[in-house]
Amino acid sequence: MTTSPYIDVFRNRRIATVLLLGFSSGLPLALAGGTLQAWLTTAGVNIETIGIFSLVGLPYTLKFLWAPFLDRFVPPLLGRRRGWILVLQAALGLVLAAMGGISPQRAPLSLALFALLLAFGSASQDTVIDAYRTDVLREKERGAGAAVAVLGYRIAMLVSGALALVLSDQIGWRHTYWLMAWLMAAGMLVTLFGPEPENEPAPPKTLEEAVIGPLKEFFSRHGALTLLLLIVLYKLGDAFAGTLTTTFLIRGVGFTPTDVGTINKGLGMLATIAGALYGGALMARLGLYRSLMLFGILQGVSNLSFMLLAWVGKSYALMVLAVGIENLTGGMGTAAFVALLMALCDHRYTATQYALLSAASAIGRVFIGPPSGFIVEAVGWVMFFFFTTLAALPGLWLLWRMRRDIAGLEHGNGRA
């Protein structure tokens, strides 16, 4: 019995491992963020303290600082990538179990300390899982691997977010966090039986090499600065539109928070997952450059659906269409973009280079947010979404300029 080549790319042990590790990567995020905030709120902790707890998420933005340590040192079991994943999964399970035994009212400082440890361990686990995914997947599997990683991550966020909140009403916060600790520990089985990367290179000989080597190697490449600029700009239009989508739907066209929660968040998440899976499957046929170009164009054009909604006014049909198209194409673009980041990494320094490149990709999102409100006030919602479409063009132009370099990555050793 033959199957479609679009399906075949998902059917192997490497992809299955990446999917399940995506779940392991996504599970701790809400438990150190939104779910923890809900626990503090229901426990009667004052709002000032709850605000301070938001600082525990800082390790997620700084993880590139200790990524060289994860590249340089090799645990005694399971190799450089799986060894670190196993250690971090065990540590995260223990931290979650400890958090479950702490009272937010009586020991908020202790809970904050363990929440910070949870975020640090989670950010470190993300770094190593990103590196493992990059190292273990073959070139043709990168798009599919990116897609299933998104799927696993989003499912985990539902489990540790929405499901955890429901469970807290049924079994209490202590047992909810203990259950999450067991789920974290179960991920260790995936790590134990996951495949080792093929042709794993020797790690950096010194910590100095692990710090300097990734930068030196990347910037020694032809067009390194242009590649870096491409990473910053590729999803800029998508991020630009996303900065004020919720505000637009509620204040701009008059939908209720329930409408937005159900359609924008619920349908949006399903469309993102579907887009990532479909994009990952298409990439096996299209290749990296053509996928990036096609999905990038679709991402930019999708913003025009919000422009149409802003022009027509409140329409549930148009809202469903706009949210569905924007998230579907965004998921496709994410699959291709993550595959690009993987292709750019030298396997000696995957953890550090991937962490740095993903941090660079966030620069556009950080700086595009603050002026968005001023632009809306100046030109209105219709023109705002038109401008977000135009914001996609510089990235597409750079991609076209770098087409030979990007195409070369498809047949190289993971480096430009």
Buried (B, 14 or more C-beta within 10 A) or exposed (E): EEEEEBEEBBEBEBBBBBBBBBBBBBBBBBBBBBBBBBBBEEBEBEEEBBEEBEEBBEBBEEBBEBBBBBBBBBBEEBBBBBBBBBBBBBBBBBBBBBBBEBEBEEEBEBBBBBBBBBBBBBBBBBBBBBBBBBBBBEBBBBBBBBBBBBBBBBBBBEBBBEBBBEBBEEEEBBEBBBBBBEBBBBBBEBBEEBEEBEEBBEBBEEEEBBBBBBBEBBEEBEBBEEBBBBBBBBBBBBBBBBBBBBBBBBEBBEBEEEBBEEBBEEBBBBBBBBBBBBBBBBBBEBBBBBBBBBBBBBBBBBBBBBBBBBEEEEBEEBBBBBBBBBBBBBBBBBBBBBBBBBBBBBBBBBBBBBBBBBBBBBBBBEEBBEEBEEBBEEEBBBBBBBBBBEBBBBBBEBBEEBBEBBBBBBEEEBBB
